[in-house]
Amino acid sequence: MRYILALDQGTTSSRAMLFDHSGAVVAQAQQEFAQIFPQLGWVEHDAREIWSTQLEVARQCLKMMPNTAVGQSIRTQPAADSIASISAIGITNQRETTVLWDRKTGQPVANAIVWQDRRTAGRCDELARAGHADMIQQKTGLVLDAYFSATKLQWLLENIPGVRGKAEKGELAFGTIDSWLVWNLTQGGVHVTDVSNASRSMLFNLHTMQWDDELLALFNIPRSVLPEVVASSGMVGRTDAALLGAAIPIAGIAGDQQAATFGQVCFEAGMAKNTYGTGCFMLMNTGSKPVLSKNKLLTTVGWQLDTKDKVKAQATYCLEGSVFMGGATIQWLRDGLQIIQSAADVQLLAASVPGTGDVYLVPAFAGLGAPYWDPYARGALLGMTRGTTRAHIARAALEAIALQSADVFTAMSLDAGLGLKALRVDGGASKNDLLMQMQADFLGVPVVRPKVLEATALGAAYLAGLAVGFWVSTEELAALWQIDKTFEPKISADARTAKLARWHKAVGQSRRWVES
């Protein structure tokens, strides 16, 4: 037996998963790490802790791998023949989170600035007032927002003492988390990012598929800090043998949502998926040409498969709608309100009441993403009476996840010029049957859940496996996809319209709250 090792570095935890040739998970390990909130609206991670947790779960996963010699699990150290059975490593990562580190020491110059961080919203406002928003969207496909890496990197260069001078001398390296992991896995030997992650930086031109000089000048970023941009599927290097016991090929890299789209085998234009993680991220394959959104969605590179014939190494593009608070809304019920003890409790509590009692939760704790893009919105809990209970609030939280995604789905249908026929779902919260039924009801189309929900890690594994011949074609991958359950809409069109209208009224109350 041979396997692919997927490293899935997320916003709240690092995971490692082993996949066999059927796409099944044979071993996995996960470890959470600290969330750092230095000021209101600021979110940081210790990049060193990200690396240490990711390395640890990779080692744990290899220890749990079936022993190819005796067919038993390994509990101490992975055997040499087991390590040799790893064909390649695929990496997928939280996107936009920005790391800047010293090339000589390998140490970050500051904490990583997380994608949720809003500290540069004012800088984005300045750029918008100066008339740069349209140019940025035309080149990058992105809405001018603090969500993306460019203003985060600019902030680090301008606010950490001594950093600007070192960057100008070529002594520093910038990367999103994929770059940081590859750098450490190769002990500083490789500094790369793939096209999907590069396209989230607001520095990458979708049309030339290169870093853009005009954008670099606008954000005052020296080219010397940037990683080399590579295909999502293709050999980029090998791990240092001392880390995992062998020099394993690193052959796949993709941002988490693009990886999930690939893992859901959305290989044809018009196919769409929604991932329910910390946030919710809906992507639709739009084919070989970027489609610029007229409804405040993002245009992004989905992936690029490396080929010997570079003319055929065509990128696949996607439209994307990003909801900032998905599963994080349930975490807030647990950690903030403390009305549940674990995330798994929310379905039973929400199902204990037939409706929300006209209660609406707008979880704009980090502003609103697509299709609103309002960094100044804040969370609102509306419609409560003395009869409101924690069950109503729990149900309103689940509805909020589905309603936010319904807004994105509507915008995506308009941009694509077609009514999407179904939505494939994955991620931890997609296990929640009540949430998935709500999603089908609010969309008015079937919601299809596959048997393998770990689409993000699976996509990274698929990309790596294609590069080394573990799988031979996307057709082979598509044949592996299997349905677990389909959720059909149960409410009427009139009820759906009324629900969405009430939701939009609630959203209106949360908009631009901070400016007040």
C-alpha positions as CSV (number, residue, x, y, z in Angstrom):
1,M,0.0,0.0,0.0
2,R,1.1,3.5,-0.7
3,Y,-0.3,6.8,0.7
4,I,-0.5,10.5,0.3
5,L,0.1,12.7,3.4
6,A,-2.0,15.9,3.4
7,L,-1.0,18.7,5.8
8,D,-4.1,20.8,6.4
9,Q,-3.1,24.0,8.3
10,G,-6.3,25.8,9.4
11,T,-7.3,28.9,11.3
12,T,-7.7,27.2,14.6
13,S,-5.9,23.9,14.3
14,S,-3.3,22.0,12.3
15,R,-4.2,18.6,10.9
16,A,-2.5,15.8,9.1
17,M,-4.3,13.1,7.2
18,L,-3.2,10.0,5.3
19,F,-5.2,9.0,2.2
20,D,-5.1,5.7,0.4
21,H,-5.7,5.2,-3.4
22,S,-9.4,5.1,-2.9
23,G,-9.4,8.5,-1.3
24,A,-10.2,7.1,2.1
25,V,-8.7,8.4,5.3
26,V,-6.4,5.8,7.0
27,A,-4.9,8.0,9.7
28,Q,-5.3,11.5,11.1
29,A,-4.1,13.8,13.8
30,Q,-5.1,17.3,14.9
31,Q,-3.9,19.9,17.3
32,E,-5.3,23.3,18.2
33,F,-3.1,26.4,18.7
34,A,-3.6,29.8,20.3
35,Q,-5.6,32.6,18.9
36,I,-4.2,36.0,19.8
37,F,-6.3,39.2,20.0
38,P,-4.0,42.2,20.9
39,Q,-6.6,44.8,20.2
40,L,-10.2,45.1,19.1
41,G,-10.4,43.8,15.5
42,W,-6.9,42.4,15.5
43,V,-6.3,38.7,15.1
44,E,-2.8,37.1,15.2
45,H,-1.1,33.7,15.3
46,D,2.4,32.7,16.4
47,A,3.8,31.3,13.2
48,R,6.3,29.2,15.2
49,E,3.4,27.5,17.0
50,I,1.7,26.9,13.6
51,W,4.9,25.1,12.4
52,S,5.4,23.1,15.6
53,T,1.8,21.9,15.7
54,Q,1.8,21.0,12.0
55,L,5.1,19.1,12.3
56,E,3.8,17.3,15.4
57,V,0.5,16.1,13.9
58,A,2.4,15.0,10.7
59,R,4.6,12.8,13.0
60,Q,1.6,11.5,14.9
61,C,-0.1,10.6,11.7
62,L,2.8,8.7,10.4
63,K,3.0,6.8,13.7
64,M,-0.6,5.7,13.2
65,M,0.0,4.5,9.7
66,P,-0.6,0.8,9.0
67,N,2.7,-1.1,9.0
68,T,3.1,-2.3,5.5
69,A,5.1,-5.3,6.8
70,V,2.7,-6.6,9.5
71,G,-0.6,-4.8,8.9
72,Q,-0.6,-3.3,12.4
73,S,-0.7,0.3,13.6
74,I,2.6,1.8,14.7
75,R,2.6,3.4,18.2
76,T,6.1,4.5,18.7
77,Q,8.1,5.5,15.6
78,P,7.1,5.0,12.0
79,A,9.0,2.1,10.5
80,A,11.3,2.7,7.5
81,D,9.1,0.7,5.1
82,S,6.1,2.7,6.2
83,I,7.8,6.1,5.6
84,A,8.8,4.7,2.2
85,S,5.2,4.1,1.4
86,I,4.4,7.9,1.4
87,S,4.4,8.9,-2.2
88,A,4.1,12.6,-1.7
89,I,2.9,15.4,0.6
90,G,0.1,17.9,-0.3
91,I,-0.3,21.1,1.6
92,T,-3.4,23.2,2.1
93,N,-3.7,26.2,4.3
94,Q,-5.7,29.1,5.8
95,R,-5.4,31.7,3.1
96,E,-4.3,35.4,3.3
97,T,-2.7,35.0,6.7
98,T,0.6,36.9,6.4
99,V,4.0,35.8,7.7
100,L,7.2,37.8,7.4
101,W,10.4,36.1,8.5
102,D,14.2,36.5,8.5
103,R,15.8,34.4,5.7
104,K,18.9,33.8,7.8
105,T,17.4,32.8,11.1
106,G,14.1,31.5,9.9
107,Q,12.4,33.4,12.7
108,P,9.2,35.6,12.1
109,V,9.7,39.3,12.6
110,A,6.3,39.5,14.3
111,N,3.2,37.4,14.8
112,A,1.3,36.4,11.7
113,I,-1.6,38.7,10.8
114,V,-4.6,36.5,10.3
115,W,-7.1,36.8,7.5
116,Q,-9.8,37.8,10.0
117,D,-7.7,40.8,11.1
118,R,-9.3,44.2,10.4
119,R,-6.4,46.6,11.4
120,T,-5.8,47.7,7.8
121,A,-9.5,48.6,7.0
122,G,-8.6,52.3,7.2
123,R,-5.8,51.9,4.7
124,C,-8.2,50.2,2.3
125,D,-10.5,53.1,2.7
126,E,-7.7,55.5,1.8
127,L,-6.9,53.5,-1.3
128,A,-10.6,53.4,-2.3
129,R,-10.9,57.2,-1.9
130,A,-7.8,57.6,-4.1
131,G,-9.6,55.7,-6.8
132,H,-7.6,52.4,-6.8
133,A,-10.4,49.9,-6.2
134,D,-11.4,49.3,-9.8
135,M,-7.8,48.8,-10.9
136,I,-7.2,46.4,-8.1
137,Q,-10.3,44.4,-9.0
138,Q,-9.5,44.3,-12.7
139,K,-6.0,43.0,-12.1
140,T,-6.6,40.7,-9.1
141,G,-10.3,39.8,-9.2
142,L,-10.5,40.9,-5.5
143,V,-12.5,43.5,-3.6
144,L,-10.4,46.1,-1.9
145,D,-10.5,44.8,1.6
146,A,-8.3,44.2,4.7
147,Y,-9.1,40.5,4.3
148,F,-6.2,40.1,1.8
149,S,-2.5,39.9,2.3
150,A,-1.2,43.1,0.7
151,T,-2.2,45.6,3.3
152,K,-1.2,43.2,6.1
153,L,2.3,42.9,4.6
154,Q,2.5,46.6,4.2
155,W,1.5,47.1,7.8
156,L,4.3,44.8,9.0
157,L,6.9,46.6,6.8
158,E,5.8,50.0,8.1
159,N,5.2,49.2,11.8
160,I,7.8,46.7,13.0
161,P,11.1,48.5,13.8
162,G,13.9,47.8,11.4
163,V,11.9,45.6,9.1
164,R,11.6,47.9,6.1
165,G,15.4,48.2,5.8
166,K,15.9,44.5,6.0
167,A,13.3,43.9,3.4
168,E,14.9,46.3,1.0
169,K,18.2,44.5,1.4
170,G,16.5,41.1,0.5
171,E,17.0,39.7,4.1
172,L,13.3,39.0,4.7
173,A,10.8,36.5,3.2
174,F,7.0,37.0,2.9
175,G,4.6,34.2,2.6
176,T,1.1,32.9,3.3
177,I,1.0,29.8,5.5
178,D,1.8,27.5,2.6
179,S,5.1,29.3,2.0
180,W,5.9,29.2,5.7
181,L,5.3,25.4,5.9
182,V,7.3,24.6,2.7
183,W,10.2,26.8,3.9
184,N,10.3,24.9,7.2
185,L,9.8,21.5,5.7
186,T,12.8,22.1,3.4
187,Q,14.8,23.8,6.2
188,G,14.9,27.1,4.2
189,G,15.7,25.4,0.9
190,V,12.5,26.4,-1.0
191,H,10.5,29.7,-0.9
192,V,7.4,29.2,-3.1
193,T,3.6,29.7,-3.1
194,D,1.1,28.2,-5.5
195,V,-1.1,30.2,-7.9
196,S,-4.2,29.8,-5.8
197,N,-2.6,31.3,-2.7
198,A,-0.8,34.0,-4.8
199,S,-4.2,35.1,-6.1
200,R,-5.4,35.9,-2.6
201,S,-2.6,38.4,-1.9
202,M,-3.9,41.4,-3.9
203,L,-0.5,41.5,-5.5
204,F,-0.9,38.9,-8.2
205,N,-2.3,39.6,-11.7
206,L,-4.9,37.1,-12.8
207,H,-4.2,37.8,-16.4
208,T,-0.4,37.6,-16.6
209,M,-0.3,35.0,-13.7
210,Q,2.6,37.0,-12.2
211,W,3.3,39.4,-9.4
212,D,2.3,42.8,-10.6
213,D,4.7,45.8,-10.5
214,E,2.0,48.4,-10.3
215,L,0.4,46.7,-7.3
216,L,3.8,46.2,-5.6
217,A,4.5,50.0,-6.1
218,L,1.0,50.9,-4.8
219,F,1.5,48.9,-1.5
220,N,5.3,49.8,-1.4
221,I,6.4,46.2,-1.2
222,P,9.9,45.1,-2.4
223,R,9.8,42.3,-4.9
224,S,12.7,40.6,-3.0
225,V,10.4,39.4,-0.2
226,L,8.1,37.5,-2.6
227,P,8.0,33.8,-3.1
228,E,8.3,32.1,-6.5
229,V,4.8,31.2,-7.9
230,V,4.4,27.6,-8.9
231,A,1.6,25.3,-10.1
232,S,-0.8,23.8,-7.6
233,S,0.1,20.3,-8.7
234,G,3.8,19.7,-9.3
235,M,7.1,18.9,-7.5
236,V,8.5,21.8,-5.6
237,G,11.0,20.1,-3.3
238,R,11.5,17.4,-0.7
239,T,11.3,17.5,3.0
240,D,14.5,17.6,5.1
241,A,14.9,13.9,5.9
242,A,15.5,14.6,9.6
243,L,12.0,16.0,10.1
244,L,9.9,13.0,9.1
245,G,12.4,10.2,8.6
246,A,12.8,10.6,4.8
247,A,13.0,13.1,2.1
248,I,9.4,13.1,1.0
249,P,8.3,14.9,-2.2
250,I,6.2,18.0,-1.7
251,A,4.0,17.9,-4.8
252,G,0.7,19.7,-4.1
253,I,-0.2,23.2,-2.7
254,A,-3.5,25.0,-2.7
255,G,-5.4,27.4,-0.5
256,D,-8.0,25.6,1.7
257,Q,-11.0,26.6,-0.3
258,Q,-9.5,25.9,-3.7
259,A,-8.3,22.6,-2.3
260,A,-11.8,21.8,-1.1
261,T,-13.2,22.6,-4.5
262,F,-10.7,20.2,-6.1
263,G,-11.5,17.6,-3.4
264,Q,-15.2,17.9,-4.3
265,V,-14.1,17.1,-7.9
266,C,-15.8,20.3,-9.2
267,F,-13.8,20.0,-12.4
268,E,-16.5,21.3,-14.8
269,A,-17.6,24.9,-15.2
270,G,-20.8,25.6,-13.2
271,M,-20.1,23.1,-10.5
272,A,-20.1,24.6,-7.0
273,K,-19.3,23.7,-3.4
274,N,-19.6,25.3,0.1
275,T,-17.2,24.5,2.9
276,Y,-18.4,25.0,6.5
277,G,-15.3,25.7,8.5
278,T,-14.4,28.6,10.7
279,G,-16.0,30.6,7.9
280,C,-18.1,29.5,5.0
281,F,-16.6,29.6,1.5
282,M,-18.6,29.0,-1.6
283,L,-16.7,28.5,-4.9
284,M,-17.9,27.8,-8.4
285,N,-15.7,26.6,-11.2
286,T,-15.9,29.1,-14.1
287,G,-13.5,27.4,-16.4
288,S,-10.3,28.6,-18.1
289,K,-11.0,32.3,-18.1
290,P,-11.5,34.7,-15.1
291,V,-15.0,36.0,-14.7
292,L,-15.1,39.4,-12.9
293,S,-18.0,39.7,-10.5
294,K,-20.7,42.4,-10.7
295,N,-22.1,41.3,-7.4
296,K,-19.2,41.8,-5.0
297,L,-17.9,38.2,-5.2
298,L,-14.2,37.4,-5.7
299,T,-12.5,36.1,-8.8
300,T,-9.7,33.7,-7.9
301,V,-7.4,31.1,-9.3
302,G,-8.8,27.7,-8.5
303,W,-5.7,25.6,-9.4
304,Q,-3.2,24.9,-12.0
305,L,-2.0,21.4,-12.9
306,D,1.7,21.3,-14.0
307,T,2.4,19.6,-17.3
308,K,5.4,19.2,-19.5
309,D,3.6,21.2,-22.1
310,K,3.4,24.6,-20.5
311,V,0.8,25.7,-23.1
312,K,-1.5,23.1,-21.7
313,A,-0.8,24.2,-18.1
314,Q,-4.1,26.1,-18.1
315,A,-5.3,27.6,-14.9
316,T,-8.8,27.0,-13.7
317,Y,-10.7,30.0,-12.3
318,C,-13.4,30.3,-9.7
319,L,-15.9,32.7,-8.4
320,E,-15.9,32.9,-4.6
321,G,-18.1,34.2,-1.8
322,S,-16.6,34.4,1.6
323,V,-18.6,34.3,4.8
324,F,-16.3,35.2,7.8
325,M,-18.3,33.6,10.6
326,G,-19.5,30.0,10.0
327,G,-18.4,27.4,12.5
328,A,-16.9,30.3,14.5
329,T,-20.5,31.4,15.2
330,I,-21.0,28.1,17.0
331,Q,-17.7,28.5,18.8
332,W,-19.1,31.9,20.0
333,L,-22.2,30.2,21.5
334,R,-19.8,27.8,23.3
335,D,-17.1,30.1,24.4
336,G,-18.7,33.6,24.4
337,L,-22.3,33.0,25.5
338,Q,-21.5,29.6,27.1
339,I,-25.0,28.3,26.2
340,I,-23.6,25.0,24.9
341,Q,-20.7,22.9,26.2
342,S,-19.5,21.6,22.9
343,A,-20.2,22.4,19.3
344,A,-22.0,19.1,18.8
345,D,-24.7,20.2,21.3
346,V,-26.0,22.9,19.0
347,Q,-28.1,20.7,16.8
348,L,-30.0,19.1,19.6
349,L,-30.6,22.4,21.3
350,A,-31.7,24.2,18.1
351,A,-34.0,21.3,17.2
352,S,-35.8,21.6,20.6
353,V,-37.8,24.5,19.2
354,P,-39.7,24.6,15.9
355,G,-38.4,28.0,14.9
356,T,-36.4,31.0,16.1
357,G,-39.4,32.9,17.4
358,D,-38.5,35.7,14.9
359,V,-35.0,36.0,16.5
360,Y,-32.1,36.8,14.0
361,L,-28.4,36.7,14.7
362,V,-26.2,38.6,12.4
363,P,-22.7,37.2,13.3
364,A,-20.7,40.2,11.9
365,F,-18.1,39.9,14.6
366,A,-15.3,40.5,12.1
367,G,-17.4,42.6,9.7
368,L,-19.4,41.2,6.8
369,G,-17.9,39.4,3.9
370,A,-19.6,38.7,0.5
371,P,-21.7,40.1,-0.8
372,Y,-21.6,43.1,1.6
373,W,-17.9,43.7,2.3
374,D,-18.6,45.9,5.3
375,P,-15.6,45.9,7.7
376,Y,-17.6,48.2,10.0
377,A,-20.6,45.9,10.5
378,R,-20.8,44.3,13.9
379,G,-22.8,41.4,15.4
380,A,-26.4,41.9,16.2
381,L,-29.0,39.8,18.0
382,L,-32.5,41.1,17.1
383,G,-36.1,40.2,17.7
384,M,-35.8,38.9,21.2
385,T,-38.7,38.9,23.7
386,R,-39.1,37.7,27.2
387,G,-40.0,34.4,25.7
388,T,-36.7,34.0,23.9
389,T,-34.6,31.1,25.2
390,R,-31.1,29.9,24.5
391,A,-32.7,27.3,22.1
392,H,-34.0,30.1,20.0
393,I,-30.6,31.8,19.9
394,A,-28.9,28.5,19.0
395,R,-31.4,28.0,16.2
396,A,-30.9,31.6,15.0
397,A,-27.1,30.9,14.9
398,L,-27.5,27.9,12.7
399,E,-29.9,29.8,10.5
400,A,-27.4,32.7,10.2
401,I,-24.8,30.4,8.8
402,A,-27.2,29.1,6.1
403,L,-28.7,32.6,5.4
404,Q,-25.3,34.1,4.8
405,S,-24.5,31.3,2.4
406,A,-27.8,31.9,0.7
407,D,-26.8,35.5,0.0
408,V,-23.6,34.3,-1.6
409,F,-25.4,31.7,-3.6
410,T,-27.8,34.3,-5.1
411,A,-24.9,36.6,-6.1
412,M,-23.0,33.7,-7.6
413,S,-26.1,32.7,-9.7
414,L,-26.4,36.2,-11.0
415,D,-22.7,36.5,-11.9
416,A,-22.7,33.1,-13.6
417,G,-25.8,33.9,-15.5
418,L,-27.4,30.6,-14.6
419,G,-29.4,29.0,-11.8
420,L,-27.1,26.6,-10.0
421,K,-28.7,23.2,-9.9
422,A,-27.2,21.9,-6.6
423,L,-24.6,22.7,-4.0
424,R,-21.9,20.2,-2.8
425,V,-21.0,20.7,0.9
426,D,-18.1,19.7,3.1
427,G,-16.4,20.7,6.3
428,G,-17.1,20.0,9.9
429,A,-20.5,21.7,10.2
430,S,-21.8,19.9,7.2
431,K,-22.3,16.9,9.5
432,N,-25.1,18.8,11.1
433,D,-28.3,17.6,9.4
434,L,-30.4,20.4,10.7
435,L,-28.1,23.0,9.3
436,M,-27.9,21.2,5.9
437,Q,-31.7,21.1,5.7
438,M,-31.9,24.8,6.5
439,Q,-29.4,25.4,3.8
440,A,-31.5,23.5,1.2
441,D,-34.6,25.3,2.3
442,F,-33.0,28.8,2.0
443,L,-31.4,28.0,-1.3
444,G,-34.3,26.3,-3.0
445,V,-31.9,23.6,-4.5
446,P,-30.7,20.3,-3.3
447,V,-27.7,20.2,-0.9
448,V,-25.4,17.2,-1.6
449,R,-23.1,15.9,1.1
450,P,-20.4,13.4,0.1
451,K,-19.1,10.4,2.1
452,V,-15.7,12.0,2.6
453,L,-16.2,15.4,4.3
454,E,-12.5,16.2,4.6
455,A,-12.5,17.7,1.1
456,T,-9.9,20.3,1.9
457,A,-7.2,17.8,2.9
458,L,-8.4,15.4,0.2
459,G,-8.0,18.1,-2.5
460,A,-4.4,18.7,-1.3
461,A,-3.8,14.9,-1.5
462,Y,-5.3,14.7,-5.0
463,L,-3.1,17.6,-6.3
464,A,0.0,15.9,-4.9
465,G,-1.0,12.5,-6.0
466,L,-1.6,13.7,-9.6
467,A,1.9,15.2,-9.7
468,V,3.6,11.9,-8.8
469,G,1.4,9.5,-10.7
470,F,-0.4,8.2,-7.6
471,W,-3.6,9.1,-9.6
472,V,-3.4,9.4,-13.3
473,S,-6.2,11.8,-14.2
474,T,-9.0,14.0,-12.9
475,E,-11.4,11.5,-14.5
476,E,-10.1,8.9,-12.1
477,L,-10.6,11.3,-9.2
478,A,-14.2,12.1,-10.2
479,A,-15.0,8.4,-10.2
480,L,-14.0,8.2,-6.5
481,W,-16.6,10.8,-5.3
482,Q,-19.7,9.3,-3.6
483,I,-22.8,10.8,-2.1
484,D,-23.7,10.3,1.6
485,K,-27.0,12.2,1.7
486,T,-29.0,14.7,-0.4
487,F,-31.1,17.3,1.4
488,E,-34.1,18.5,-0.7
489,P,-35.8,21.9,0.0
490,K,-39.0,21.5,2.1
491,I,-40.3,25.0,2.5
492,S,-42.4,26.9,-0.1
493,A,-41.0,29.6,-2.4
494,D,-43.1,32.2,-0.6
495,A,-41.8,31.2,2.8
496,R,-38.3,31.3,1.5
497,T,-38.8,34.8,0.1
498,A,-40.3,36.0,3.4
499,K,-37.4,34.5,5.4
500,L,-34.7,36.1,3.3
501,A,-36.5,39.5,3.5
502,R,-36.6,39.4,7.3
503,W,-32.9,38.4,7.3
504,H,-31.9,41.3,5.1
505,K,-33.7,43.6,7.4
506,A,-31.6,42.3,10.3
507,V,-28.4,42.6,8.3
508,G,-29.3,46.2,7.6
509,Q,-29.3,46.9,11.3
510,S,-25.7,45.6,11.7
511,R,-24.2,47.6,8.8
512,R,-21.5,50.2,9.4
513,W,-22.0,50.1,13.2
514,V,-18.5,51.0,14.2
515,E,-18.7,54.4,12.4
516,S,-21.5,55.3,14.7
